[in-house]
Amino acid sequence: MSTHEDRVEHDAAVIDIGSNSIRLVIYRLDGRAIWTVFNEKVLAGLGREVIHSGALARDGVEAALGALRRFKAVLEAAQPETISVVATAAVREASDGPAFVAKVRELTGLSVRVLTGEEEARFAALGVLAGAPDAEGLVGDLGGSSLELTPIAAGVPARGMTLPLGPFALRGPDGFDAGRTRAKVARILERSAAKGPCPVLYAVGGGWRNLALLQMQIAGYPLQIVHQYEMTGAEALEAARFIAQQSRSSLERIEGMSKRRLDTIPYAAVVLEGLIERLKIETIAVSAYGVREGLLFEAMNPALRSHDPLIAGALALGARAGLGEDLGPALEAWLKPLFQGLPPLFGDRDPVLIAAACRMADLGARLHPDHRADLVFEQVLRAPIAGLSHPERAFLAVALFSRHTAATGTPERNAIARILTPERAMRARALGAAMRLGCDLSGRSAKLLSHSQLSAEGDIILLTADAGWADMLLGEQTAKRASTLADALDLGLRLGR
């Protein structure tokens, strides 16, 4: 469980020199929580010619060096505590890779660490675990030149493999040909050690993120957040085959499709198709975290890595709003006797979701009272916090909406109805009502809240107070808030001893 003592803030920068893109990301590390504060990408196509000429693309080198000189200027202004510069398959495999690294050092003073294929696979897997610590399955990181596959189990990556399945490695002299690319992918996978069945593939890389965004459009999915978006194998296969069949002009007309990735997305689609068929993949979970976040995760001390990223992110979000840090844990402890007696709706995740919700319970404190419920709902639904699925996002958004209002009609009703079951939606409203009761009962004071108790006895909710503190239970508002909670749980209510 994250506490304020764990929240030592510092900035860390990562420059990722990939086969297709070069990216600078500056992160704010707030304990276990990872926030992006600056993100800039240049699609240089550095590895576009390696498979054919053995050397880096000349125009790609020029674009890369220009980008890195700009990134150096940004870093000199930002002054992050740490800077990591890594290069992957293109620089690793090119005959002039060492010369490129030396040139970067000469022009910018930046030292480039060229990752081995095994290191690249491992950091991609650590990145997935940074965003989803309970991930179990196979991590697939598709870059411009290579695909890294790494099994993960019990929070630990196994030894990974690198396959020449990036778009630049698959591209023929005449451009994309679906049949020829499928045959080549099948041959490479047949020769590899990759075997199924694979229940879950964690998909990392811009090509697959764009494919997931297209699948969201096909399915009419209402929450356009790619991180931890899940597709069934059949859904992903349908989207992959659709993309592989389209001409470039057809792809250009698809809303949301990255125009800069139009040349590489069809290859990403065919690779995913081949993996699904060979490994019998049942679910594809998209991860926005990868090598860069894996580098940051490895650098954390083991105790910090063990914290839940959702709770850490919720705590940091509340702290960023300038709110006290004692109310959330106090609310969690106060709610526990009541909610731990209810049947779980998210398996062993229920306590984690309650802990996270309580740490965000005061997010609306400094917002206009007429709008705070809606504003908090939007913020929580789309907060850049790791460690939660889309149904869990929706659950927390409804809970925090109900923390600030008794209204049952949330914003984006159709989206919530699609993502949350009615039972989960009602539980979220109950959690919000309980937080509202606790906050109003105590005047948002953790000390005063500790003098009251919330529990259940049979089909009755009990709200009691310590001896000498019974007056805190008085008042029309207290009775009203408690009644709203009882109604949400379909239970009776008794106030006082």
N, C-alpha and C positions, 0 to 999 in steps of 0.2 A: 504494500500500500504506500502511495507517495505521500510525503509530508513536506512542509515548507522547508525543512532542513535539507531536503534533497534538491531543492529548486535553485541550484547555482546556475545562473545564466551566463552564457558566453556565445560568441559568434564563431562559426566555423565555415570556411569556404572550400568548395570542391570544384575543380575544373576537370571535366571528363572529356578526353580527346577520343572520340569514337570514330568508327569507319565512315559514318555518314554525317553525324552532327558533332559539334563542339559546344559544350555548355558550361557556363559558370553559374553555380548556385551558392548563394550565401544563406546560411541557416542560422537561426537563433535556437540554441539548445537550452531548453528550460527544464533542467532535470532530465527525465526520460522523454519529455515531449520534444518533438522536432518540428520547427516552424520554418517555412521558406519565407525569407524577407527580400530576396532578389533572385531573379531567374532570367538568364539571357542565353539564347541559343543561336548558333550559326550552322546552317546545313552546308558544310564545306565539301562533302563528298570526297574526303581524303582518301578513302580506300577504294574508290570507284574503279581503278585500273590495276589494282594489285593482282587480281586473279589472272589477268592477261599479260601484263608487262612485268609483274613482280615488283613494281615501284609505285610510290604514292603518286596520285594525280597532281600534275604540276599546278593547275589552277586551284586544286584543293589545298595544296601546300601554301600557296599565296594567300588564299582566304583564311586558312587556319592561323597563319602567322599574324595576319592583320587582326583577327579576332582575339588572339592571345595578347597582343600588345594593348588592345583596348581593355581586355579583362585585367591586365596588370595595372592599368591606370585606375580602374574601378576599385581594385583591392587596395591600392595605395591610399585612396580616400576612405574606404570603409574600415580598414585596419582590423580585420578579424583576428581572433587569437590564434587560429590555426589555418593553414592553407595546404590542401592536398591536391596534387596534379597527377592524374593517371591517364595512361593511354592504353587502348585495348587492341583488338585484332589487327587493324590496318597497320599500325606502327609496329606491332609485334612481328608481323609477317613480311613486311616490305623490306627489300634489300637496302633501301635508303632510310629505313626507320632510325638507325643510330644517328645518321647525319641530321635528320629532322629534329631529334631530341637535342642534339648539340646546338642547332640553330636556335631553337626555342630558348635554351639557356643563354646564348649569346645576346639575343635581342631583348629578352625580358628578365633574365635572372631567375626564371622559374625552373626548378628541377622536376623533370617528368619521370614518374615511376611507370615503367612499362609492365603491365600485369601479364603473367602467364595465363594460359587458357584456364588452368585449374584455379588460379587466384580469382580470375574474373568470375568464374562460376560460383566460387565460394562467396564472394562479396555480393553477388546478385541474390543468393539464397539468404545471406544475413540481412540484406535489405528487405526482403519479403518478411522475414521474422521480425524485423523492427516495426513493420506496419501491422503484422498479424501474428502475434507470438504463438498462437495455437495452430499455425499452419502445419498440415501434414500432407505430403504428396510429392510432386515433382515441380521444381522451379524451372521454367524455360525463359531464358533471356535472349531475345532475338535482336541482334545488332545489325549493322550494315554488312558485315562480312561473315559473321559466325553466329551460331546458336549454342548457348551453354545450357546444359541440362544437369540439374543437381537435385538428388533426392533429399528431403528433409523429414525428420521424424523426431518427436520428443524435443523439439526446439533446437536440434543440432543438424547442420548440413553434413551429408556424406560427401565422398569424393565425387566431383563433377566431371563432366566430359565436354569437349568442344567439338562441334561439327561444322563443316563448311556449308552452312545452310542460310547464311545471310543473303539478302538480295544481290549484293555485288558479286558474291561467289556463285550464284545461280544464273546470273544474267548471261545470255548468249549474245553472239555478235549481231543478231537481228532483233534484239529486244525481247520482250516477254512473249513466250509461247506456252500456253497453259499445259498442253499435253507433254511437251518436252520437259517442262519444269517439274511436272508431277513424276515423270519417269526418273528424273535425276534425284529428286527428293526421296523417292522410294528406294533407289539403289543405295544412297548414303545411309538411310535409316536401317536398311537390311544389313549393311556391313557393321553398323554400330552395335554397342552393347545395350542400347535402349530397348527395353522389353516391357510389355504390359502384363496384366491390366493395370491401369493407372486411374484411381478414382478421381483425383484432382490435379489439374495442371494450373500452377500459378504463373500467369502470363505477364512477362516484363518486356517493355520496349514500345517505342512510339508506333510502330506498325500495327501491333496487336491492340494498342489502346484505340487507335483510329478504327480498327475493325469492330471493336466493342461498341464504339459510339454509333457506328452504322447499324449494328444489330439492335441497339436501343431504339433507333428510328423504325426499323422493321417491325419490332415488337410493340411500338407505341409506348415504350417504358417512360414513366413520368419524371424520374429523378436522374438528371444528367450529371452524375458524379461517377467517374470511371473507377476510382479506387475501391476495391473489394466488390465491384459489380460482378455478379455471377451469371454465367450462361450454362445451359446444359450442353452436352456434346453435340446433340442434334441441332440446337439453335446456332451454335458456333459454326457447325459444318454448313448449315444453310447460308449463313452470312459469308463464309469463306468462299463457297462455290459461286455465290452471286457476284462477289467482287472479281473473282478470277475470270468470269465470263464477260465482264464489262470492257468496253473500249475506254481509252483515256478520256475521250470527250464525254462519255457517259459518266465516268467517275467525277469529272469536273462539275457536273450538274448536281451531284449529291450534296445536300446541305450539311455543313459541318466537316466535310472531308478535307483534310489538310492538302492544299494545293502543292505544297513543297514535297509531299510524300507520294504523289500520284505514281511516280515511276517505281516505287518500292513496295507499295501496299499489295499489289497482286501477288508478289513473291511471298510476302508475309502470310497472305491468305492460303496459298498452296502449301506452305510449310505447316501451318496449323492444321489444314485438312489432312496432310500425311501423318502428323502426330496423332490426331484423333483416331484415324483408322488403324494405325499400327499398334498404338498403346491402349486402345479401347477406353479413351478418356471419357469419364462420365460428366465432369463439371470443369469448367474453365473459370477461374477466379482471377480477375485482372488486378495487378498490383502497380500502383504508381510509384512505389518504392523499388529501388534496384541497387546497382553498384554504389552509387554515391551515398545513399543512406546506409548501405552495408558498411562502408568505410567508417562512418560516424558511429554506427552501432558497435563495431568492434572496438573502437577507442573508448567506449564507456566502461566504467568499472563493472565487474560482474554483479554487484549488488544493485546497481542502478538498472542494468539490463533486465533484471528479474521483475521490475515493477511493471504494472499493467499500463500500456500506453494510453488507453482510454481514460483511466482515472487521472493519470499524469496530465493529459491534455486538458481534461475538464478543470483540474485544479489550476493549471496555468492560464486557461481562458478566463476564469474568475479573477485571478490575480491581475491579469492584464487590464481588467475593468476597474482596478483599484479597490477591490473588495477584500474584506477580511477573510482569513483562511480558517478560522475556528468554527464558523457556523456550519459548513458542509459536513465535517466529521461528526459534529454534535447532532445534526439532523439524521445522519445515517444511523448512529447509535440509537436515537430516539425512535426511528421507524422500524428498526430491526425486529423487535418482538412481535409486531403486527404482521409484517410482510414475510417473515421467514416461516410463518404458519400457513401461508397461501401456497397452492400448488404452483410449481415453477412453470413458466411459459417459454423460457429460453434455456432450459437445462441448467447447467451450472453457471450460466452467465447472469442469472437474475441478480445475485448480490453485487456483481460488478456494475451492472446498469444502474442499480439503486445508488451505489457509491458515487458513480459519475454524475448522476442527476443531482444528488445532494450538493456536490461541489459546484454545480452551476445554478443552484437555486436562487442566488441573488443577482443573476446577470441583468435582470430588468430594473434593479433598484434605482439606477440613475437615468432611466428612460422616462419619457412622458407617460403618465398613467393611462391615458386613453389609447396608447398604441403599443405599450410594452409587451403585451402578450403576443401580438403578431410579429413584432420585431425580434423577440427572443426565439420564437418558433423558427423564423427564417434563419437566424444565426446558428442555431443548434442543428437544424436539418442539413446545413451546408458547411458547417465548421470544418476547417482543415485539420481534423483530429484523426489519428490513426487508431487501429484496433477495434473497429466496429463494422458490422455488416450493414447493409442498407435497411433491413427491418429494424435493427437496433437504432440506427439514426432516426428513423421515423418514430420509434417508441420514445426516444428521449425528447424529440421535438414536441410530441403531443404532451408528454409529462411536463415539460417546462412551459408550454402554453397554458396548461391547466394549473400550473403553479400561480399564474397571475390573473386568472379569470375563471368564473364558474361556467362560462359558455361552453357548450359541447361541440359546436361547429368550428372546427379548426380551419385555418387557411389550407389551400390545396387539398380539398376534401377528396377529390378523385384519386390523387396520388397516394394519400394516406390509405384510402380504402383498398387500393391495389397492392400496397406493400405490407400493410398490417392486417392481421386477422381481427375480427370484431372483438374477440376475447383479449388479444394483446392491446388493442386500442382502449378498451375499457380499463384494463389494468394500468395503462399509462395515465389515464385520467385520474384514477384512484391515487397513484403515486404523486401526481401533481397536486391533488387536493390535500393529501397528507402533508406535503411540503408547505403548502400555503397555510394550513392550520398551524404547523409548527412555527413558521416564521411570524405569523400574526400573533399567536399565543404568547410568544416570547419577546415580541418587539425586535426580532432578529438578533437576540442575545443568546449565545451558547450557554452562558452561565445560568440565565433564568430558565431556559429550556430544560436544563438538567434537573430541575425541581419538579418536573411533570413526567408522566408515563403514559405511553400509548400501547395498548395490547388488545387481545381478543380473548373472550371467554365464551366458547360455543359459538353462537351466531350473534354475539353482541360485541361491539367495540367499546372498550373502556378507556376513558380519558380521566386520569386521576392526577393528584398532586401530593407532594410531601406534606407532612404535618407542618402547619404554620404557613403553608403556601397556597391554600385552597382559593384565596381570592383571585389568583391568576386565571382561574377557570370561569370567572364571572363574565357577564357581558353578552349582549345579543350577537356580536360578531363571532365570538368563540363558538357559541351554539350553532350559528349558521355554517361556519367552516367545518365543524365536526359533522354536522348533518349531511353536508355535501360529500364528505368522505364516506360516510356510512352508506349513502345512496349509491355511490360508485361501486362499492363492494357488495351491495345488496345485503347489508347486515343491519342489525339494530344498533342503538347507541345508548350508553349510560355515561353521564358526566359525574364526577366526584366519587368518593368512596362509598 
